[in-house]
Amino acid sequence: VTVPMRSKEEAHDYRYFPDPDLVPFTLDAVFVDSLRAELPELPFQKQKRFREQYGLNDYDSFILISDRFLSEFFEQCASLYEDPENAAHWINGPLLKEINQRKCVFGDLKLTSENFVNLIKSVDHGVVSNLAGKDVLTAMLDQGRSADVIIQEGGWTQVSDDSVLTVIVDEVIAQNPSVAAQIKVGKVNAVGFLVGQVMKKSKGKANPKKLSELIMRRIGNG
């Protein structure tokens, strides 16, 4: 976009004088149109398309168009994954956080769209928790290996077995009797604190979707 910034009164204000050796020339419309046709999709055109085609909001689409390689990576992910909005959130959130912490640019990362999408799907399918998924992403970028291999070898698989979770839940309840008492009298918001403690003890491996119900059940039984 070209916009005027300031103006001068006369040509001599620019210390300018005509060069007698320069021959005037004109560019015909056909030549100009041929150049225009060769232009790539411009950033704001791409942002508009991202909003319309993928349903992204202004913020997510603007972040993605700020880097050509990042926007290309997003479209690769969108072609492999049925939820482009979630893909954009993972790119603009955890992935950009990694880029900022590493003080690098996207092109420096050894990350394929296939591996990145597989990680997101692992979180979607409950193989790993959202919290653990971010740690897996860090390991992927450090090691240059796939999400599946890192999850398997690192023991990142999410724990959903009630018998295993119950042991940790009971331990956390016993360590936080005042919070449990609040929940018993109806202050259900306090459940979030106990969920956080269980996630910490399980090193992010506990299935957070099951914890609230399990905690309420155990406190109710107590």
KANOR-V683442 format. One record per residue. N is the residue number from 1. RES is the residue in one letter. SS is DSSP state (H for helix, E for strand, C for the rest). BURIAL is + if it has 16 or more other C-alpha atoms within 10 Angstrom, else -. D_CENTER is the distance of its C-alpha to the mean C-alpha in Angstrom with 2 decimals. Layout:
N,RES,SS,BURIAL,D_CENTER  N,RES,SS,BURIAL,D_CENTER
//
This chain:
1,V,C,-,28.54  2,T,C,-,31.93  3,V,C,-,33.40  4,P,C,-,36.65  5,M,C,-,36.36  6,R,C,-,40.06  7,S,C,-,43.49  8,K,C,-,46.78  9,E,C,-,50.30  10,E,C,-,51.85  11,A,H,-,51.11  12,H,H,-,52.94  13,D,H,-,50.41  14,Y,H,-,48.09  15,R,C,-,50.96  16,Y,C,-,50.90  17,F,C,-,53.87  18,P,C,-,54.22  19,D,C,-,54.41  20,P,C,-,57.49  21,D,C,-,56.35  22,L,C,-,53.19  23,V,C,-,53.89  24,P,C,-,52.19  25,F,C,-,50.07  26,T,C,-,48.17  27,L,C,-,45.33  28,D,C,-,46.19  29,A,H,-,43.89  30,V,H,-,43.58  31,F,H,-,42.24  32,V,H,-,39.75  33,D,H,-,38.53  34,S,H,-,38.18  35,L,H,-,35.90  36,R,H,-,33.84  37,A,H,-,33.44  38,E,C,-,32.00  39,L,C,-,29.20  40,P,C,-,25.63  41,E,C,-,23.33  42,L,C,-,22.88  43,P,H,+,19.65  44,F,H,-,20.62  45,Q,H,-,21.92  46,K,H,+,18.63  47,Q,H,+,16.85  48,K,H,+,19.58  49,R,H,-,19.21  50,F,H,+,15.47  51,R,H,+,16.44  52,E,H,-,19.45  53,Q,H,-,18.46  54,Y,H,+,15.04  55,G,C,-,15.45  56,L,C,+,12.59  57,N,C,-,13.52  58,D,H,-,14.80  59,Y,H,-,12.11  60,D,H,+,9.14  61,S,H,+,11.83  62,F,H,+,13.27  63,I,H,+,10.42  64,L,H,+,10.16  65,I,H,+,13.96  66,S,C,-,14.40  67,D,C,-,14.24  68,R,H,-,16.12  69,F,H,-,14.84  70,L,H,+,11.14  71,S,H,+,12.33  72,E,H,-,14.47  73,F,H,+,11.89  74,F,H,+,9.98  75,E,H,+,13.50  76,Q,H,-,14.36  77,C,H,+,11.65  78,A,H,+,12.86  79,S,H,-,16.33  80,L,H,-,15.79  81,Y,C,+,13.92  82,E,C,-,15.42  83,D,C,-,12.56  84,P,H,+,10.84  85,E,H,+,9.47  86,N,H,-,7.63  87,A,H,+,6.52  88,A,H,+,5.44  89,H,H,-,3.67  90,W,H,+,2.15  91,I,H,+,2.93  92,N,H,+,3.61  93,G,H,-,3.34  94,P,H,+,4.85  95,L,H,+,5.41  96,L,H,+,6.71  97,K,H,-,8.35  98,E,H,+,10.01  99,I,H,+,11.13  100,N,H,-,12.59  101,Q,H,-,14.27  102,R,H,-,15.71  103,K,C,-,16.89  104,C,C,-,16.31  105,V,C,-,14.98  106,F,H,+,12.81  107,G,H,-,16.18  108,D,H,-,17.19  109,L,C,-,14.85  110,K,C,-,16.51  111,L,C,+,13.81  112,T,C,-,14.66  113,S,H,+,12.85  114,E,H,-,15.16  115,N,H,+,14.24  116,F,H,+,10.47  117,V,H,+,11.36  118,N,H,+,14.02  119,L,H,+,11.87  120,I,H,+,9.93  121,K,H,+,13.50  122,S,H,+,14.92  123,V,H,+,13.05  124,D,H,-,14.08  125,H,C,-,17.57  126,G,C,+,18.00  127,V,C,+,18.67  128,V,C,+,16.53  129,S,C,+,15.30  130,N,H,+,11.78  131,L,H,-,12.97  132,A,H,+,14.50  133,G,H,+,11.61  134,K,H,+,9.91  135,D,H,-,13.42  136,V,H,+,13.79  137,L,H,+,10.92  138,T,H,-,12.93  139,A,H,+,16.03  140,M,H,+,14.94  141,L,H,+,14.43  142,D,H,-,17.65  143,Q,H,-,19.71  144,G,C,+,18.61  145,R,C,-,19.17  146,S,C,+,17.72  147,A,H,+,15.88  148,D,H,+,19.10  149,V,H,-,21.35  150,I,H,+,19.51  151,I,H,+,19.27  152,Q,H,-,22.93  153,E,H,-,24.34  154,G,H,-,22.52  155,G,C,-,23.45  156,W,C,+,19.98  157,T,C,+,21.07  158,Q,C,+,20.69  159,V,E,+,24.08  160,S,C,+,25.18  161,D,C,-,28.91  162,D,H,-,30.63  163,S,H,-,33.36  164,V,H,-,31.05  165,L,H,+,28.93  166,T,H,+,32.18  167,V,H,-,33.45  168,I,H,+,30.50  169,V,H,+,30.54  170,D,H,+,34.30  171,E,H,-,33.98  172,V,H,+,31.47  173,I,H,+,33.69  174,A,H,-,36.70  175,Q,H,-,35.13  176,N,C,-,34.16  177,P,H,-,37.23  178,S,H,-,36.89  179,V,H,+,33.42  180,A,H,+,34.82  181,A,H,-,37.77  182,Q,H,-,35.64  183,I,H,+,33.93  184,K,H,-,37.40  185,V,C,-,38.60  186,G,C,-,35.77  187,K,C,-,33.07  188,V,H,-,30.30  189,N,H,-,27.54  190,A,H,-,28.66  191,V,H,+,27.33  192,G,H,-,23.85  193,F,H,-,25.39  194,L,H,+,26.92  195,V,H,+,23.77  196,G,H,-,22.11  197,Q,H,+,25.22  198,V,H,+,25.21  199,M,H,+,21.61  200,K,H,-,22.71  201,K,H,-,25.86  202,S,C,-,24.25  203,K,C,-,21.73  204,G,C,+,18.86  205,K,C,+,20.53  206,A,E,+,22.08  207,N,C,+,20.96  208,P,H,+,20.04  209,K,H,-,20.95  210,K,H,-,24.47  211,L,H,+,25.05  212,S,H,+,25.90  213,E,H,-,28.48  214,L,H,+,29.87  215,I,H,+,30.26  216,M,H,+,32.04  217,R,H,-,34.24  218,R,H,-,35.23  219,I,H,-,36.02  220,G,H,-,37.95  221,N,H,-,39.90  222,G,C,-,40.67
//
